Amino acid sequence: MKLYENKSRISEQHVKADHQAMDRVPDGLWITCPKCHQVFLREKLGKFRTCPECGYGFRTSARQRVEWLTDDFTEILTDIEESNPIDFEGFDKKIEQCREKSGIDESVLTGIAEIEHEKCALAIMDPDFIMGSLGSVTGEKLTRLFEMATQKRLPVVLFALSGGARMQEGIYSLMQMQKVTQAVMEHSNAGLFYLTILTDPTTGGVTASFANQSDIILAEPKALIGFAGRRVIEQTMHQKIADDLQSAETLMKNGLIDDIVPRNRQKQVIAKLLRLNRTEAAND
């Protein structure tokens, strides 16, 4: 005997599926962390764009970094003319597209910054510009930044992010490694402080040169850092490598970086290091 006449059980009801339900869900509402694979609402990324579960820092533009890192920033070295040294087909159009997407003229944003009243020369590589690849103009901007910092006795802070040398420029891109390295050495010989923060990914020629020449090397959590990619290493060695071989955590464990600093602490840590290594003319 039924207590009620109304159909109270799911098995007794005819439930219609709403086939348009997914169409009403906004695109990009959810995001998946590539490191811990946690799925969460995009709004939980916050201004630092970090995974709330594991702390991985999602790739972020150079101008976004400037917003939460600096108290004052003046962009410099924006007048260097772009070139296509080996006449690579479609390269000029690619550069224009990257400029529109990233909002900067090349794969590195350069300027004079103040971080908690500490003045420095600042360079930030941008993932939206051919994944921060090292090209002729990138190398020229970095070289001039270090030369200017040496002349004005300023410390240099560099956020490294790169897929390596820019293949569309051939040997000209590889030459930038030596050119920037020489400028870094002159800055170091003048007794000035240089700090790098390795972000995801830092690979190729950038890793093999100026990204690892600094006095102190920091990294972001879970960042991929290395020279060759996993596939190249495994094909060369004919064996599998550990999943975390090129992670910031593994590099720190083996003494290749000095510390791992999450984005919400970077401003304070960088300012402290600048104060500890301050020169007489840096804040004049």
Summary of the structure (lengths in Angstrom):
residues: 284
radius of gyration: 23.5
end to end distance: 91.2
largest distance: 94.5
contacts: 872
relative contact order: 0.12
helix: 38%
strand: 19%
